[in-house]
Amino acid sequence: MTAQEKLKHLYNRAGFGISIAHWQGHVHISKAVRHLLHPKMLHPLEVTNKEDWQSSNMKVLKMMEISVEERKARQKLFREKGAELNMDWLRQMIGEENPLNEKMALFWHGHFATHTDNPYFDQLLLQQIRTNALGNFGDMLRAVAQSPAMLQFLNNQQNKKQHPNENFARELMELFTLGRGHYTETDIKEAAKAFTGWSFNEDGHFELKEKQHDNTSKTFLGKTGNFDGNAVLDILLEQKQTAIFITQKIYRYFVNEESVDAQRVQLLAQDFYTSNYNIRSLMYAILSSDWFYDPNNIGAHVKSPIELLVGMNRTIIMDFKSDKTLINLQRVLGQQLFAPPNVAGWSGGRNWIDASSLVIRMQLSEAFFASKELHLEAKEPLDSEVTIEHKMQAHKKAQGERFKVGQVDADWADYLAFWTSYDEKELPRQLADYLLPVPISDESLANLYAFIDTTNKQTLIQSLTIRLMGLPEYQLC
């Protein structure tokens, strides 16, 4: 691989695609890695506040004399704020400042999956995830465990000493730390007792309700004591299996979804554990290694819908007539921010692609840039939808909503200014090298060229870019 190809792979995986500035800059890999690992100050996303939450809290509404119209108005407010939060985060991903931090936050968003339909809770959790994305895993785990989004989603408000609720304790071990098979049912029951009383107050902030907490002795993962929730989290972090589980998941996401080198994961996990779960150190070890740039890892990752949409928007800046278009596209393609299908998050990998979604993906560039109209319907809900209510809502949307993806206002100026300096004969290969993660044959390029508008150099670049974005190879990185 050339240095430029390595740089493209780095920005594809550690961000959402390489910018023209980085492509032409020939920055050394080590410098690029250091730059990615030390993000600039994060822009906080604040679309709602505790007053919105309090005025729309269904508990409060039940105690108030409130009309049906007022109740609907409050629910409408939450939907609008949720859409605003979705788009604000998407714009941060599209931006140039902190690609790795936002990519890591997207990873943790799937790892600590919640679905609350409450934008204030989503906003609080997202702030914790974005702040700690490259920080300390233990700090993030504790912050997430005490977030109202997670406590509500996994029913810990109903976890009381008289009637322990095991949902949170079970998912904490199975999905967030140890992985299945590394704990017992007794460990779940004992951990659930430790988390009794963990709740949140009317401001939407964490609160320990002492009267609901079980103060008896508990035995958890071989240790005995009067453990509370924080003690259980400490014990989980003491387990090397937690470091192995997290490292393996990060390896699949950033290195190779299908082929995991078990020995390499063990070595990375040992350093991760020794560093007291320093995420930045783990990512440095991965991104600066020679094996990260092994040809077997190039193009081995299927872009998630968010990665695809953000990457296209980073290549050609787009102005959509309505934010709803991008949110609808997330739903149709199977990854809507703040709405994972279940507590395990999105399956990822080849699961992103099926016969219908691949056709849609390959037609997006023509819909965005070439006036091709796509009429789309939301996907039917999966059997693994979180609740019956969510499943019914998704079914209603899938049955009743059909929307059109039309042309958007695209800003081609910087893109065209760069590529017009290339000789016309070189453009097909140069653009393919820039846009695609893996090389395509001269024959494939020649076949593609037959459908290109060659009226002038500008139309050639635009038409060729649209066609390249419609290839199956563009779905990979």
C-alpha positions in Angstrom: 0.0 0.0 0.0 1.1 3.5 -0.7 1.2 6.1 2.0 -1.8 7.8 0.5 -3.8 4.5 0.5 -2.9 4.0 4.1 -4.1 7.5 4.9 -7.4 6.8 3.1 -7.9 3.6 5.1 -7.2 5.4 8.4 -9.7 8.1 7.7 -12.3 5.7 6.4 -12.1 3.6 9.6 -11.2 6.2 12.2 -13.7 8.7 10.7 -16.2 8.9 7.9 -14.0 9.2 4.9 -10.9 11.1 3.8 -11.3 14.8 2.9 -9.7 16.3 -0.2 -7.4 18.3 2.1 -6.0 15.2 3.7 -5.9 13.3 0.4 -3.7 16.0 -1.2 -1.8 16.8 1.9 0.2 13.6 2.2 0.3 13.8 6.0 2.4 11.1 7.6 0.4 8.3 9.2 1.8 8.8 12.7 1.0 12.5 12.6 -2.5 11.8 11.3 -3.1 9.3 14.1 -2.0 11.7 16.8 -4.3 14.4 15.3 -7.3 12.1 15.3 -6.6 10.9 18.9 -6.6 14.4 20.3 -9.8 16.1 19.3 -10.6 19.8 19.6 -13.1 21.0 22.1 -16.4 19.3 21.6 -19.4 21.3 20.6 -22.1 20.5 23.2 -25.5 19.4 21.7 -28.3 21.1 23.7 -31.7 21.0 22.0 -33.8 20.6 25.1 -33.6 21.2 28.8 -35.0 19.9 32.1 -38.0 22.3 31.9 -39.0 20.6 28.6 -38.7 17.2 30.4 -40.6 18.3 33.4 -43.5 19.8 31.4 -43.7 16.7 29.3 -43.2 14.1 32.0 -46.1 11.8 31.8 -46.0 11.3 35.6 -46.6 15.0 36.0 -49.2 15.1 33.3 -51.3 12.4 35.1 -51.5 14.6 38.2 -52.5 17.6 36.1 -55.8 18.6 34.6 -54.6 18.7 31.0 -56.5 18.5 27.7 -55.9 15.9 25.0 -54.7 18.8 22.8 -52.1 19.9 25.4 -50.9 16.4 25.9 -50.5 15.9 22.1 -48.6 19.3 21.9 -46.1 18.1 24.5 -45.6 14.8 22.7 -45.1 16.7 19.4 -42.5 18.9 21.2 -40.5 15.7 22.1 -40.6 14.4 18.6 -39.4 17.7 17.2 -36.6 18.0 19.8 -35.6 14.3 19.1 -35.3 15.1 15.4 -33.3 18.2 16.2 -30.9 16.2 18.3 -30.5 13.6 15.6 -29.6 16.2 13.0 -27.3 18.2 15.3 -25.2 15.1 16.0 -25.2 14.1 12.3 -23.8 17.6 11.5 -21.0 17.1 14.0 -20.1 13.8 12.3 -20.1 15.5 8.9 -17.8 18.3 10.3 -14.0 18.1 10.0 -13.0 18.8 13.6 -13.3 15.5 15.5 -14.0 12.6 13.2 -12.5 9.9 15.5 -14.3 11.2 18.6 -17.6 11.2 16.8 -16.9 7.7 15.3 -16.1 6.4 18.7 -19.3 8.0 20.1 -21.2 6.2 17.4 -19.6 2.9 18.4 -20.5 3.5 22.1 -24.0 4.6 21.1 -24.5 1.1 19.7 -22.8 -0.5 22.6 -24.8 1.3 25.3 -28.0 1.1 23.3 -31.1 2.8 24.7 -34.5 3.7 23.2 -36.5 6.2 25.4 -38.4 8.5 23.0 -37.2 11.2 25.4 -34.8 13.7 23.8 -33.7 15.2 27.1 -32.6 11.8 28.4 -31.0 11.0 25.0 -29.1 14.3 25.1 -27.7 13.7 28.6 -26.5 10.2 27.7 -25.0 11.4 24.4 -23.1 14.1 26.2 -21.6 11.5 28.5 -20.7 9.2 25.6 -19.2 12.0 23.5 -17.2 13.4 26.4 -15.8 10.0 27.4 -15.5 8.4 23.9 -11.7 8.4 24.0 -11.4 8.7 27.7 -11.7 6.1 30.4 -14.1 3.2 29.9 -14.7 2.8 33.7 -15.8 6.5 33.9 -18.1 6.1 30.9 -19.5 2.9 32.3 -20.4 4.5 35.6 -21.9 7.6 33.9 -24.0 5.5 31.6 -25.2 3.2 34.4 -26.4 6.3 36.3 -28.0 8.0 33.3 -31.8 8.4 33.3 -31.9 7.0 29.7 -30.4 3.7 30.8 -32.2 3.5 34.1 -35.5 4.0 32.4 -34.8 1.8 29.4 -33.8 -1.2 31.5 -36.5 -0.7 34.1 -34.2 0.0 37.1 -36.8 2.4 38.5 -38.8 -0.7 39.3 -35.8 -2.3 41.0 -36.6 -2.2 44.7 -35.4 -4.3 47.6 -38.8 -6.0 48.0 -39.1 -6.8 44.3 -35.7 -6.8 42.5 -35.8 -6.2 38.8 -32.9 -8.0 37.0 -33.1 -6.3 33.6 -30.3 -3.8 34.1 -28.0 -6.2 36.0 -28.3 -8.9 33.2 -27.6 -6.5 30.3 -24.8 -4.9 32.2 -22.9 -8.2 32.3 -24.0 -9.7 29.0 -23.8 -6.7 26.7 -21.7 -4.0 28.4 -18.9 -5.7 30.2 -18.3 -9.5 30.4 -20.2 -11.0 27.6 -22.4 -14.1 27.7 -21.1 -17.1 29.6 -18.9 -15.3 32.1 -21.4 -15.0 34.9 -24.1 -17.0 36.5 -27.8 -16.5 37.2 -26.9 -16.0 40.9 -24.5 -13.2 39.9 -27.4 -11.5 38.1 -29.7 -11.8 41.1 -27.1 -10.5 43.5 -26.1 -7.6 41.2 -29.7 -6.7 40.8 -30.0 -6.3 44.6 -26.9 -4.0 44.6 -28.6 -1.7 42.1 -31.9 -1.4 44.0 -32.9 2.2 44.5 -30.9 3.5 41.6 -33.2 6.0 39.9 -33.5 9.6 38.8 -35.3 12.7 40.1 -37.6 15.3 38.5 -34.6 17.1 37.0 -33.7 13.9 35.2 -30.5 13.4 37.3 -29.3 10.3 39.1 -30.7 9.7 42.6 -30.2 6.8 45.0 -33.5 6.1 46.8 -32.2 4.8 50.2 -35.5 3.3 51.3 -35.6 1.2 48.2 -32.0 0.0 48.4 -31.1 -3.5 49.7 -28.4 -3.2 52.3 -28.0 -6.9 52.9 -24.8 -8.9 52.2 -24.4 -10.1 48.6 -22.1 -12.5 46.8 -21.1 -11.4 43.3 -18.4 -13.0 41.1 -16.9 -14.8 44.0 -16.8 -11.7 46.3 -19.0 -11.2 49.4 -20.0 -7.9 51.0 -22.7 -5.3 51.4 -22.2 -4.2 47.8 -24.0 -1.2 46.2 -24.1 -0.6 42.5 -20.8 1.2 42.4 -19.1 -1.7 44.1 -20.5 -4.1 41.5 -19.2 -1.8 38.7 -15.7 -1.9 40.4 -15.8 -5.7 40.5 -16.7 -5.9 36.9 -13.8 -3.6 35.9 -11.5 -5.8 38.0 -12.3 -8.7 35.6 -9.8 -9.1 32.8 -12.7 -10.6 30.8 -14.3 -7.1 30.6 -11.1 -5.8 28.9 -11.2 -8.7 26.5 -14.9 -8.3 25.7 -14.6 -4.6 25.0 -11.3 -4.9 23.0 -12.8 -7.7 20.8 -15.8 -5.6 20.0 -13.7 -2.5 19.2 -11.5 -4.8 17.0 -14.5 -6.0 15.0 -15.7 -2.5 14.5 -12.5 -0.8 13.6 -10.3 -3.6 12.1 -12.2 -6.5 10.7 -15.8 -7.6 11.2 -15.3 -11.2 9.9 -11.8 -12.2 10.9 -10.7 -11.6 14.5 -7.1 -12.4 15.4 -7.6 -13.9 18.9 -4.0 -13.6 20.0 -3.8 -10.0 18.9 -7.0 -9.2 20.8 -5.5 -10.8 23.9 -2.4 -8.7 23.7 -4.4 -5.5 23.1 -6.8 -6.4 26.0 -3.9 -6.9 28.4 -2.6 -3.5 27.7 -6.1 -2.0 27.9 -6.5 -3.6 31.3 -3.1 -2.5 32.5 -3.8 1.1 31.4 -6.9 1.1 33.6 -9.2 1.0 30.5 -7.6 4.0 28.7 -9.6 4.0 25.4 -7.2 6.5 23.7 -4.2 4.2 24.4 -6.1 1.2 23.0 -7.0 3.1 19.8 -3.4 4.4 19.4 -2.2 0.8 19.6 -4.6 -0.2 16.9 -4.3 2.7 14.5 -0.6 3.0 14.6 0.1 -0.8 14.1 1.3 -2.2 10.8 -1.4 -4.9 10.8 -4.2 -2.3 10.8 -3.1 -1.5 7.2 -2.9 -5.2 6.1 -4.6 -5.7 2.8 -7.0 -8.2 4.4 -8.5 -5.4 6.5 -9.0 -3.0 3.6 -12.7 -2.9 2.4 -13.6 -5.5 5.1 -16.1 -3.3 6.8 -19.7 -2.7 5.5 -20.6 0.9 6.0 -23.5 1.4 8.4 -26.3 3.7 7.1 -25.0 6.5 9.3 -21.4 6.0 8.0 -22.8 6.0 4.4 -24.9 9.1 4.7 -22.2 11.0 6.6 -19.5 10.0 4.2 -21.5 11.2 1.2 -22.2 14.5 2.9 -18.5 14.9 3.7 -17.5 14.3 0.1 -20.1 16.7 -1.4 -21.7 19.1 1.0 -25.5 18.8 0.7 -28.3 21.1 1.8 -31.6 19.1 2.3 -34.9 20.9 1.9 -36.1 19.1 5.0 -34.2 17.4 7.9 -36.9 14.8 7.8 -35.5 13.3 4.6 -32.2 12.3 6.4 -34.1 10.9 9.4 -36.5 8.9 7.1 -33.5 7.6 5.2 -31.9 6.4 8.5 -35.1 4.4 9.2 -35.4 3.0 5.7 -31.7 1.9 5.7 -32.0 0.4 9.2 -30.1 2.7 11.6 -31.9 5.6 13.1 -29.9 7.4 15.8 -31.4 7.1 19.3 -33.7 4.2 18.1 -31.8 0.9 18.1 -33.8 -2.2 17.5 -33.1 -3.6 20.9 -30.7 -3.4 23.9 -28.0 -5.2 21.9 -27.9 -2.3 19.5 -27.5 -2.8 15.7 -26.0 -6.1 14.5 -23.8 -4.4 11.9 -21.6 -6.1 9.4 -23.3 -7.9 6.5 -26.6 -7.4 8.4 -26.7 -3.9 7.0 -27.2 -5.3 3.5 -30.2 -7.1 2.1 -31.7 -7.1 -1.4 -33.8 -4.0 -0.9 -31.4 -1.9 1.1 -28.5 -2.5 -1.3 -30.6 -1.3 -4.2 -31.5 1.9 -2.3 -27.9 2.5 -1.2 -26.7 2.2 -4.8 -29.3 4.7 -6.0 -28.7 7.3 -3.4 -26.1 9.3 -5.2 -28.4 9.6 -8.3 -31.2 10.7 -6.0 -29.1 13.3 -4.3 -27.2 14.7 -7.3 -28.9 13.7 -10.5 -32.6 14.3 -9.9 -33.5 10.6 -9.8 -36.6 10.2 -7.6 -36.7 7.4 -5.0 -40.0 6.5 -3.4 -39.3 4.7 -0.2 -41.1 3.1 2.7 -40.0 2.6 6.2 -38.9 -0.9 7.1 -41.1 -3.4 8.8 -40.2 -3.8 12.5 -38.0 -6.7 13.5 -39.1 -9.4 15.9 -36.5 -8.2 18.3 -38.1 -4.7 18.7 -37.8 -3.7 22.3 -41.4 -3.4 23.3 -44.8 -4.2 21.8 -45.5 -0.5 21.8 -42.4 0.3 19.8 -43.2 -2.6 17.4 -46.7 -1.3 16.9 -45.4 2.2 16.2 -42.8 1.0 13.8 -45.4 -1.2 12.0 -47.8 1.8 11.7 -44.9 3.9 10.2 -43.9 1.1 7.8 -47.5 0.7 6.6 -48.5 4.3 6.4 -45.5 6.4 5.4 -44.1 6.7 2.0 -41.7 9.5 1.1 -39.6 10.8 -1.8 -35.9 11.4 -2.0 -35.5 14.2 -4.5 -32.6 16.3 -5.6 -30.7 18.3 -3.0 -28.7 21.5 -3.2 -25.1 20.2 -3.5 -22.0 22.4 -3.2 -19.6 21.0 -5.7 -17.3 24.0 -5.8 -14.3 22.8 -3.7 -14.5 19.3 -5.1 -14.6 20.4 -8.7 -11.8 23.0 -8.1 -9.5 20.1 -6.9 -10.3 17.5 -9.6 -10.3 19.8 -12.6 -6.5 20.1 -12.3 -6.2 16.4 -13.3 -5.9 15.3 -16.9 -9.2 14.0 -18.3 -7.7 10.6 -19.1 -6.4 10.3 -15.5 -9.7 11.2 -13.8 -11.5 7.9 -13.9 -8.7 6.1 -12.1 -7.9 9.0 -9.7 -11.5 9.4 -8.7 -11.9 5.7 -8.2 -8.8 5.6 -6.0 -10.2 8.4 -3.9 -13.7 7.3 -3.5 -13.4 3.5 -3.3 -11.6 1.5 -0.6 -10.4 -1.2 -3.0 -9.2 -1.0 -6.6 -11.5 -1.8 -9.5 -10.3 -3.2 -12.8 -9.7 -1.1 -15.9 -12.5 -3.0 -17.6 -15.0 -2.0 -14.9 -13.9 1.6 -15.2 -14.3 1.5 -19.0 -17.8 0.0 -18.6 -18.6 2.8 -16.2 -17.3 5.4 -18.5 -19.8 4.5 -21.1 -22.5 6.0 -18.9 -20.7 9.2 -18.1 -21.7 12.7 -19.3 -18.6 14.0 -21.0 -20.1 17.4 -22.2 -17.2 19.2 -20.3 -14.8 18.4 -17.6 -17.2 19.6 -14.8 -20.0 17.3 -16.0 -17.5 14.5 -16.4 -16.3 14.8 -12.8 -19.8 15.1 -11.4 -21.2 12.2 -13.5 -18.2 9.9 -12.7 -18.5 10.7 -9.0 -22.2 9.8 -9.0 -21.5 6.5 -10.8 -18.7 5.5 -8.5 -20.8 6.2 -5.4 -23.4 3.8 -6.9 -21.0 0.9 -7.1 -21.1 -2.0 -4.5 -17.5 -1.2 -3.6 -18.6 2.2 -2.3 -20.6 0.4 0.4 -17.4 -0.9 1.9 -14.5 0.8 3.7 
